[in-house]
Amino acid sequence: MLKRFFRFVLKSTFWLVVLSVAMVFLYKKVPVPATPLMVIRSIEQYQEDKDMVWVHDWVAMDNISKNLQLAVVCSEDQLFLKHEGFDLKAIEKAYQYNKKGKGIKGGSTISQQTAKNVFLWPKRSWLRKGLETYFTFLIEKIWTKTRILEVYLNSIEMGNGIYGVEAASQFWFKKPASQLTQKEAAAIAAILPNPRKYRANPATPYINSRINWIVKQMVYFGALDFKTNE
């Protein structure tokens, strides 16, 4: 009986690994049609008897403003091009902050957020964190940095039922993501910590302060150079 159980566990683990690797290879080239969070939000809308909103328009990296690519990196993960999926200093800072009990601060990189958004569920747990680490390792090894950022920008939540930069750009500024100005890009990046609460346009004083900070970081950071990392 015990042997059967262990055999079942081993087989299940083997096929889960095969399936996960296959999915990562598939999404290396194929657009991600939907994420677990999109499905969860739709179920929440249905249960709360709200209007069903699900806007998600995938666009290639060439059709995403360089301003927006830079704004998101400067806002979320300035070491994105240098690390291999994990920013240990940021994780340590988040751990120390959370120990004080004043709130919850994340130390996740863009790679980790991409792994979570595309393959996992949003609720925090040790199981999810472990799987997030596993998928982050996979996408860092199998995808390029350009692909990771492309998938991230097309998958993240950017408003109530709004997913990805094209839908966000049309929703907040009535224009395609390829035409976003520096300040508009910074405005979208500024709401990422809580996109269902914050507004990119018109921006509140708090969001305006974040926009100004992000724009300064963009000027200081300079252009994104993916070639040295791929």
Secondary structure by P-SEA (a helix, b strand, c coil): caaaaaaaaaaaaaaaaaaaaaaaaaaccccccccaaaaaaaaaaaaacccbbbbbbbbccccccaaaaaaaaaaccccccccccccaaaaaaaaaaaaaccbbbbbccaaaaaaaaccccccccaaaaaaaaaaaaaaaacccaaaaaaaaaaccccccccccaaaaaaaccccccccccaaaaaaaaaacccccccccccccaaaaaaaaaaaaaaaaaccccccccc
